[in-house]
C-alpha cells in the first residue's frame, strides 16, 4: 500500500528527530547497564542466583511503571511524561553505581527499571502521534535508534569502565543523556490528551462507550502478539551462545555471534522497515516478517553447524525486526481506547515475554536441549501470523497527516 502524499512530506522533521533521540537515549541507558553488571556483582558479593534476582528488580520496576505511565498519557498526552522520565533517568546509572548495599541496590535498580520502562511507553506513544502528523511510518526506525543506542551504550561503557572506572562511566553516560534531553526538549511533539466522543459536551455520564469491549479484546490480542514475538529475542539473547557452544561445538568467539548476528540484522532491517511498510502496508509487512522469523528460527534449530545456526539467527533478526514496531503502531491507533493505555498494555505484555520467558525456556531446555526450543518457537509465531489482520490499524488513511 503506497501513499502518494509521501513524496511531499519531509523525511526528517524536528518532531521526528526529537522522538528518535529519545529512543536512542533510552537504548543507550539500557546498553550502558550491561557492562556494569560484572563489577556490580563483585562489589556486592552476589552469586548467580542473587544477581538474577537483582536483575529481576529492574524488570519488575519496568512492568510496574508501564500501566501507570499509560494512564498518565491518556490524561495529559505523551510529551511531558517522556521529558520528565528522561530527566529522571539521568540519575539512574549513578544511583545504581553508588548503592552501598544489596537492599539499596535493589531499590536503585527497581527505580532505574521504572524510569526506563515508563519512558519506553511514553516515547512509543509520542512516536505514534508523530506518525499521524507526518502521515509516514517512523516506528521501525525509532526502534532502530533504540537498538543503535543499546550497542553504543554497551561498547562505550566497556571502554570507559576499563579506562576510568564505573563512577566516571556512570557520570559520563548521564551527561550524554542530559545533552539528548536538552536537544529534544523544544522539538518533542506536544500532543494533546486524546479526545473521545463519549467525553464530548452533552454526553450521558456513565453511558456505554461505543466499541470499548471490542477495542479491549483487540488490544489484549495485540499484547499477546507482542509477547510471542518478543519471546524469541529473549531466547536468543540468553540462550543462543550456550546453544552454539554446548550443542554445536562452537568456539567462544563464534558463540558470541549468536545474539550479535541477530541484533545487527534486526537493527539494519528496522532502519529499512518504515519504507517497506509505507510501500506495502502494515499487514503485508507483518506477514512477510513473521514468515521470515519462522524460517530463521527453524533453520537455527535444524542447523548442522554453529555457522548455519548464526545465519538462522540473522534471518530471524531480519524477520522479527519490524513486527513489534508495527504492533505498537497498531495499538496506538486502536479506535475506542486511549492511546497511552493501549500502548502501555501491549508494552507490558511484550516485555513480560522477553523478561520471564527465558527462565521457562531454560527449564524446558534442561530436558529437551535448545535445538527443540528453536524448532518450537516458529509454531508459536504462527499464532501472530494468523491474527496479522489486526495490524491494519497501523496504517493511516492517505493524505491525513500534517507536516
C-alpha positions as CSV (number, residue, x, y, z in Angstrom):
1,X,0.0,0.0,0.0
2,X,1.8,3.1,-1.2
3,X,0.9,6.6,-0.1
4,X,1.0,9.2,-2.9
5,X,1.5,12.1,-0.5
6,X,4.8,10.8,0.9
7,X,6.8,12.5,-1.8
8,X,5.6,15.8,-0.4
9,X,6.4,15.1,3.2
10,X,9.7,15.8,4.8
11,X,11.8,12.7,5.6
12,X,13.1,14.3,8.8
13,X,11.1,16.8,10.9
14,X,12.1,18.3,14.3
15,X,9.4,16.2,16.0
16,X,10.8,13.0,14.4
17,X,14.4,14.0,15.3
18,X,13.4,14.6,18.9
19,X,11.5,11.3,19.5
20,X,14.2,9.3,17.7
21,X,16.7,10.9,20.0
22,X,14.6,9.8,23.0
23,X,14.7,6.2,21.7
24,X,18.5,6.5,21.2
25,X,18.9,7.8,24.7
26,X,16.7,5.0,26.2
27,X,18.6,2.3,24.4
28,X,21.9,3.9,25.4
29,X,20.9,3.7,29.1
30,X,19.9,0.1,28.9
31,X,23.1,-0.8,26.9
32,X,25.2,1.1,29.4
33,X,23.9,-1.1,32.3
34,X,25.2,-4.3,30.7
35,X,29.0,-3.7,31.1
36,X,28.4,-2.6,34.7
37,X,27.0,-6.0,35.7
38,X,30.3,-7.8,36.5
39,X,31.6,-5.0,38.7
40,X,28.1,-4.7,40.3
41,X,28.1,-8.4,41.2
42,X,31.6,-8.3,42.6
43,X,31.1,-5.1,44.6
44,X,28.0,-6.5,46.4
45,X,29.3,-10.1,46.6
46,X,26.4,-11.5,44.6
47,X,26.3,-15.1,43.3
48,X,24.5,-16.1,40.1
49,X,21.1,-16.5,41.8
50,X,21.4,-13.2,43.7
51,X,22.4,-11.4,40.6
52,X,19.4,-12.9,38.8
53,X,17.1,-11.6,41.5
54,X,18.7,-8.2,41.3
55,X,18.3,-8.0,37.5
56,X,14.7,-9.1,38.0
57,X,14.2,-5.9,40.1
58,X,14.9,-3.9,37.0
59,X,12.3,-5.8,35.0
60,X,9.7,-5.6,37.8
61,X,10.3,-1.8,38.0
62,X,9.7,-1.5,34.3
63,X,6.5,-3.6,34.4
64,X,5.1,-1.7,37.4
65,X,5.7,1.7,35.7
66,X,4.2,0.9,32.3
67,X,0.5,0.9,33.1
68,X,0.8,3.9,35.3
69,X,2.5,5.9,32.6
70,X,-0.1,4.7,30.1
71,X,-2.9,6.1,32.3
72,X,-1.0,9.4,32.7
73,X,-0.6,9.7,28.9
74,X,-4.3,9.2,28.5
75,X,-4.9,12.3,30.7
76,X,-2.1,14.7,29.7
77,X,-0.6,13.4,26.4
78,X,2.9,11.9,26.0
79,X,5.2,14.9,25.7
80,X,5.5,15.7,29.4
81,X,5.9,12.1,30.6
82,X,8.6,11.5,28.0
83,X,10.6,14.5,29.1
84,X,10.0,14.1,32.9
85,X,11.1,10.4,32.8
86,X,14.1,11.2,30.5
87,X,15.2,13.8,33.1
88,X,14.8,11.3,35.9
89,X,16.8,8.6,34.1
90,X,19.9,11.0,34.2
91,X,20.3,9.9,37.8
92,X,19.6,6.2,37.2
93,X,23.1,4.9,36.5
94,X,24.9,6.9,39.2
95,X,22.3,5.7,41.8
96,X,23.0,2.1,40.8
97,X,26.7,2.7,40.8
98,X,27.0,4.2,44.3
99,X,24.4,2.0,46.0
100,X,26.3,0.7,49.1
101,X,24.2,-2.4,50.0
102,X,22.1,-5.1,48.4
103,X,18.9,-3.5,49.5
104,X,19.7,0.0,48.3
105,X,21.0,-1.5,45.0
106,X,17.7,-3.4,44.6
107,X,15.7,-0.2,45.2
108,X,18.0,1.7,42.8
109,X,17.6,-1.0,40.1
110,X,13.8,-1.0,40.6
111,X,13.7,2.8,40.1
112,X,16.0,2.6,37.1
113,X,13.8,0.0,35.5
114,X,10.7,2.1,36.3
115,X,12.2,5.2,34.7
116,X,13.4,3.5,31.5
117,X,10.3,1.3,31.2
118,X,7.9,4.2,31.7
119,X,9.9,6.3,29.3
120,X,9.6,3.4,26.8
121,X,5.8,3.6,26.9
122,X,5.7,7.4,26.6
123,X,8.2,7.6,23.7
124,X,6.3,5.0,21.8
125,X,3.1,6.9,22.3
126,X,4.8,10.1,21.1
127,X,6.1,8.2,18.0
128,X,2.6,7.2,17.1
129,X,1.5,10.8,17.2
130,X,4.4,11.9,15.0
131,X,3.4,9.2,12.5
132,X,-0.1,10.7,12.4
133,X,1.2,14.2,11.9
134,X,3.7,13.2,9.2
135,X,1.5,10.7,7.5
136,X,4.5,8.5,7.4
137,X,5.7,5.4,9.2
138,X,8.6,6.1,11.6
139,X,8.1,3.5,14.3
140,X,10.6,0.9,12.9
141,X,13.4,3.5,12.6
142,X,12.7,4.7,16.1
143,X,13.2,1.2,17.4
144,X,16.3,1.0,15.2
145,X,17.7,4.0,17.1
146,X,16.9,2.2,20.3
147,X,19.0,-0.8,19.1
148,X,21.8,1.5,17.9
149,X,21.8,3.2,21.4
150,X,22.0,-0.2,23.1
151,X,25.0,-1.2,21.0
152,X,26.7,2.2,21.6
153,X,26.0,2.2,25.3
154,X,27.4,-1.3,25.7
155,X,30.5,-0.6,23.6
156,X,31.3,2.8,25.1
157,X,30.6,1.5,28.6
158,X,33.1,-1.3,28.3
159,X,35.8,1.2,27.2
160,X,35.1,3.8,29.8
161,X,34.9,1.3,32.7
162,X,38.2,-0.3,31.7
163,X,39.9,3.1,31.4
164,X,38.3,5.3,34.0
165,X,36.2,3.1,36.3
166,X,32.5,2.7,36.9
167,X,31.7,6.0,38.5
168,X,33.2,8.0,35.7
169,X,31.3,5.9,33.2
170,X,28.0,6.5,35.0
171,X,28.6,10.2,35.2
172,X,29.7,10.4,31.5
173,X,26.6,8.4,30.4
174,X,24.4,10.8,32.5
175,X,25.9,13.8,30.8
176,X,25.2,12.4,27.3
177,X,21.6,11.7,28.3
178,X,21.2,15.2,29.6
179,X,22.5,16.6,26.3
180,X,20.0,14.4,24.4
181,X,17.2,15.7,26.6
182,X,18.3,19.3,26.0
183,X,18.3,18.9,22.3
184,X,14.9,17.1,22.2
185,X,13.1,19.3,24.7
186,X,12.0,22.2,22.4
187,X,11.4,19.8,19.5
188,X,9.4,17.0,21.0
189,X,5.8,16.9,19.7
190,X,3.2,18.4,22.1
191,X,0.3,16.1,21.7
192,X,-3.0,17.0,23.4
193,X,-4.8,14.4,25.6
194,X,-6.9,12.1,23.4
195,X,-10.5,13.2,22.9
196,X,-13.3,10.7,22.7
197,X,-16.9,11.1,21.5
198,X,-18.2,10.0,24.9
199,X,-16.3,12.8,26.6
200,X,-17.9,15.5,24.4
201,X,-20.3,18.1,26.0
202,X,-23.8,16.6,26.3
203,X,-22.6,13.0,26.5
204,X,-24.5,11.0,29.0
205,X,-22.4,10.2,32.1
206,X,-21.8,6.5,32.6
207,X,-23.0,5.7,29.1
208,X,-21.6,2.7,27.5
209,X,-18.6,3.6,25.4
210,X,-19.0,2.5,21.8
211,X,-16.6,-0.1,20.7
212,X,-14.9,-0.3,24.1
213,X,-15.3,-4.1,24.5
214,X,-14.2,-4.7,21.0
215,X,-11.2,-2.4,21.4
216,X,-10.3,-4.1,24.8
217,X,-10.3,-7.5,23.2
218,X,-8.2,-6.3,20.3
219,X,-5.6,-4.7,22.5
220,X,-5.2,-7.8,24.6
221,X,-4.8,-9.8,21.4
222,X,-2.2,-7.3,20.2
223,X,-0.4,-7.7,23.5
224,X,-0.3,-11.4,23.1
225,X,1.2,-11.0,19.7
226,X,3.9,-8.8,21.2
227,X,4.5,-11.3,23.9
228,X,5.0,-14.1,21.4
229,X,7.1,-12.0,19.0
230,X,9.5,-10.8,21.8
231,X,10.0,-14.2,23.3
232,X,12.4,-15.4,20.6
233,X,14.6,-12.3,21.2
234,X,14.9,-13.3,24.9
235,X,15.6,-16.9,23.8
236,X,18.5,-15.9,21.6
237,X,19.8,-13.2,23.9
238,X,20.0,-15.5,27.0
239,X,20.5,-19.0,25.4
240,X,21.8,-18.6,21.9
241,X,25.5,-18.6,22.8
242,X,25.0,-21.6,25.1
243,X,23.2,-23.5,22.3
244,X,26.1,-22.9,19.9
245,X,28.7,-23.8,22.5
246,X,27.2,-26.9,24.1
247,X,25.2,-28.5,21.3
248,X,27.0,-27.3,18.1
249,X,30.6,-27.2,19.5
250,X,31.3,-23.6,18.7
251,X,34.3,-21.7,19.9
252,X,33.7,-18.9,22.5
253,X,34.3,-16.3,19.7
254,X,31.8,-17.9,17.4
255,X,29.2,-18.5,20.1
256,X,29.2,-14.8,20.8
257,X,27.9,-14.2,17.3
258,X,24.5,-15.8,18.1
259,X,23.0,-12.6,19.5
260,X,25.4,-10.3,17.6
261,X,24.2,-11.5,14.2
262,X,20.6,-11.4,15.4
263,X,20.8,-7.9,16.8
264,X,22.8,-6.5,13.9
265,X,20.3,-7.9,11.3
266,X,17.4,-6.6,13.4
267,X,18.9,-3.0,13.6
268,X,19.6,-3.0,9.9
269,X,16.1,-4.1,9.0
270,X,14.5,-1.6,11.4
271,X,16.0,1.3,9.6
272,X,14.5,-0.1,6.3
273,X,11.2,-1.1,7.8
274,X,9.4,2.2,7.6
275,X,10.0,2.4,3.8
276,X,8.8,-1.2,3.4
277,X,5.7,-0.6,5.5
278,X,4.7,2.6,3.7
279,X,5.2,0.8,0.3
280,X,3.4,-2.5,1.0
281,X,1.2,-1.8,4.1
282,X,1.4,-2.9,7.7
283,X,-0.4,-6.3,7.3
284,X,1.7,-7.5,4.4
285,X,4.9,-6.3,6.0
286,X,4.0,-8.1,9.2
287,X,3.1,-11.3,7.4
288,X,6.3,-11.4,5.4
289,X,8.3,-10.5,8.6
290,X,6.7,-13.2,10.7
291,X,7.2,-15.8,8.0
292,X,10.9,-14.9,7.7
293,X,11.2,-15.1,11.5
294,X,9.8,-18.6,11.4
295,X,12.2,-19.7,8.7
296,X,15.2,-18.3,10.6
297,X,14.3,-19.8,13.9
298,X,13.6,-23.2,12.3
299,X,16.9,-23.0,10.4
300,X,18.7,-22.3,13.7
301,X,17.1,-25.3,15.3
302,X,17.9,-27.6,12.4
303,X,21.4,-26.2,11.9
304,X,24.1,-28.9,11.3
305,X,26.8,-26.5,12.5
306,X,27.3,-23.3,14.5
307,X,27.9,-21.3,11.3
308,X,24.5,-22.3,9.9
309,X,22.8,-21.5,13.2
310,X,24.3,-18.0,13.2
311,X,22.8,-17.5,9.7
312,X,19.5,-18.7,11.0
313,X,19.6,-16.3,13.9
314,X,20.4,-13.4,11.5
315,X,17.4,-14.4,9.3
316,X,15.2,-14.4,12.4
317,X,16.5,-10.9,13.3
318,X,15.5,-9.7,9.9
319,X,12.1,-11.1,10.4
320,X,11.4,-10.1,13.9
321,X,12.8,-6.5,13.5
322,X,9.6,-4.8,12.3
323,X,6.9,-7.0,13.9
324,X,7.0,-5.2,17.3
325,X,7.1,-1.6,15.9
326,X,4.1,-2.4,13.7
327,X,2.2,-3.9,16.6
328,X,2.9,-0.8,18.7
329,X,1.7,1.5,15.9
330,X,-1.4,-0.6,15.6
331,X,-2.1,-0.4,19.4
332,X,-1.6,3.3,19.3
333,X,-4.3,3.7,16.6
334,X,-6.9,1.4,18.0
335,X,-10.3,3.1,18.0
336,X,-12.2,3.2,21.3
337,X,-9.2,3.1,23.7
338,X,-6.9,5.9,24.9
339,X,-3.6,5.7,23.1
340,X,-1.4,5.6,26.2
341,X,-3.4,2.9,27.8
342,X,-3.3,0.7,24.7
343,X,0.4,1.1,24.2
344,X,1.2,0.5,27.9
345,X,-0.8,-2.7,27.8
346,X,1.0,-4.2,24.7
347,X,4.3,-3.0,26.0
348,X,3.7,-4.6,29.4
349,X,2.8,-7.9,27.8
350,X,5.6,-7.8,25.3
351,X,8.3,-7.1,27.8
352,X,6.9,-9.8,30.0
353,X,7.8,-12.2,27.3
354,X,11.4,-11.0,27.0
355,X,11.9,-10.9,30.8
356,X,10.3,-14.1,32.0
357,X,10.1,-16.5,29.1
358,X,13.8,-17.2,29.0
359,X,13.6,-18.7,32.5
360,X,10.9,-21.1,31.4
361,X,12.9,-21.9,28.2
362,X,15.9,-22.7,30.4
363,X,13.9,-25.1,32.5
364,X,12.5,-26.9,29.4
365,X,15.8,-27.0,27.6
366,X,17.4,-28.9,30.5
367,X,15.2,-31.8,29.4
368,X,14.9,-31.3,25.7
369,X,18.0,-29.4,24.5
370,X,17.9,-25.9,22.9
371,X,17.5,-27.2,19.3
372,X,14.0,-28.3,20.1
373,X,13.3,-24.9,21.7
374,X,14.2,-23.1,18.5
375,X,12.2,-25.6,16.5
376,X,9.1,-25.0,18.7
377,X,9.3,-21.2,18.6
378,X,8.0,-20.9,14.9
379,X,4.9,-22.8,16.0
380,X,4.1,-20.0,18.5
381,X,5.0,-17.3,15.9
382,X,2.3,-18.9,13.7
383,X,-0.3,-17.5,16.1
384,X,0.5,-13.8,15.4
385,X,0.7,-14.7,11.8
386,X,-2.9,-16.0,12.0
387,X,-4.1,-12.7,13.6
388,X,-2.0,-10.4,11.4
389,X,-5.1,-8.7,10.1
390,X,-5.1,-6.7,13.3
391,X,-2.0,-4.9,12.1
392,X,-4.3,-2.9,9.7
393,X,-4.7,-0.4,12.5
394,X,-1.1,0.6,12.0
395,X,-1.9,2.0,8.5
396,X,-3.1,5.6,8.1
397,X,-5.5,6.9,5.6
398,X,-3.5,8.6,2.8
399,X,-3.3,12.3,3.0
400,X,-4.5,12.7,6.6
401,X,-1.2,13.8,8.1
402,X,0.1,17.3,8.6
403,X,3.6,18.5,8.2
